[in-house]
Amino acid sequence: GLRGEFEGIIGRILGDSHSSGSNPEKKVKVESRKIEDFFKPDDVLFTMEGAQAVYPRGRWKLTFSADNSFGMQLKEQLHVITKNNVVRLIAVPHYNGQEDLVAIQIEKPVKVGKSEYKILLF
């Protein structure tokens, strides 16, 4: 479908060499928790409320920490992405030519609803 085509295009842009590996993909367990459970207040660099994500869609609360990890929270779902899980980070030009999007390729996909995402696009 459209999602597969989109991931294929982004994968080609990023040079997705990790998707064809022989290791089965590991899923990130999603539990209802608060970002504060994962990050000490002194370690939080900044928080963005209502950050618009293109893929997966939604307005996320993003929290960035001093240990180079970040948390993504949408309603009851919380995903913590560690620096070891990030494969690649690139800027992708927006179609309007005035902005850039940030594409983050991660090794272990996050699950939102029934869909899994290995690429995050903000």
C-alpha positions in Angstrom: 0.0 0.0 0.0 0.9 3.6 0.3 2.7 3.1 3.6 5.0 0.5 2.1 5.8 2.8 -0.9 6.5 5.7 1.4 8.9 3.5 3.6 10.5 2.3 0.4 11.2 5.8 -0.8 12.5 7.0 2.5 14.5 3.8 2.8 16.2 4.5 -0.6 16.9 8.1 0.5 18.4 6.9 3.7 20.2 3.9 2.1 18.4 1.5 4.4 21.0 -1.3 4.8 19.5 -2.5 8.0 16.1 -3.6 6.8 17.4 -6.6 4.9 19.4 -8.1 7.7 18.9 -11.7 8.8 17.9 -10.7 12.4 14.2 -10.7 13.1 12.9 -7.3 14.0 12.5 -6.6 17.7 9.4 -4.8 18.8 9.4 -1.9 21.3 7.1 -2.7 24.1 4.5 0.1 24.6 3.3 0.7 28.1 1.3 3.6 29.6 3.9 5.5 31.5 4.9 9.1 32.0 8.1 10.6 30.4 9.1 11.5 34.0 9.5 7.8 34.7 12.4 7.6 32.2 14.2 10.9 32.5 15.4 12.7 35.6 14.4 16.4 35.7 18.1 17.4 35.6 18.7 15.4 32.5 15.9 16.9 30.4 17.4 19.4 27.9 14.0 20.6 26.5 10.4 19.5 25.8 8.3 20.2 22.8 4.6 20.1 23.3 2.4 19.4 20.2 5.3 18.7 17.8 3.7 17.8 14.4 4.8 14.5 13.1 4.2 13.5 9.5 5.0 9.8 10.0 3.6 8.5 12.3 0.9 11.2 12.2 0.0 13.1 15.3 1.0 15.9 17.6 3.6 14.4 19.9 5.1 15.6 23.1 8.9 15.2 22.6 11.4 15.2 25.4 15.1 15.3 24.7 17.6 14.3 27.4 21.3 14.8 28.1 22.1 11.2 27.4 21.1 11.6 23.7 17.8 9.8 24.0 14.3 11.2 23.5 10.8 10.3 24.5 7.7 10.5 22.2 4.4 10.7 23.9 1.0 10.7 22.2 -2.0 10.4 24.5 -1.4 7.2 26.5 1.5 5.9 24.3 5.1 6.5 25.2 8.1 5.5 23.2 11.7 6.1 24.4 14.2 6.1 21.6 17.8 5.6 22.8 20.9 6.8 20.9 21.8 3.1 20.2 18.5 2.6 18.4 19.0 5.5 16.0 20.5 4.3 12.7 20.4 7.5 10.7 19.3 11.1 11.0 18.8 13.3 8.0 17.1 16.5 6.9 14.6 16.0 4.1 13.4 19.1 2.1 9.7 19.9 2.5 7.8 20.1 -0.8 7.1 23.8 -0.1 10.8 24.5 -0.4 10.8 26.7 2.7 11.2 24.1 5.4 13.0 20.9 6.1 11.7 17.8 7.8 13.8 15.6 10.0 13.8 11.9 9.2 15.0 9.5 12.0 15.6 5.9 11.0 15.5 3.6 14.0 16.5 -0.1 14.3 13.7 -1.3 16.5 10.4 -0.1 15.2 7.8 1.7 17.4 4.3 0.5 17.3 1.4 3.1 17.1 -2.0 1.4 16.9 -1.5 -1.7 14.7 1.3 -0.1 12.6 5.0 -0.3 13.2 7.4 2.5 12.1 11.1 2.2 11.5 11.2 5.8 10.2 10.0 8.8 12.1 9.4 12.0 10.2 9.0 15.4 11.9 
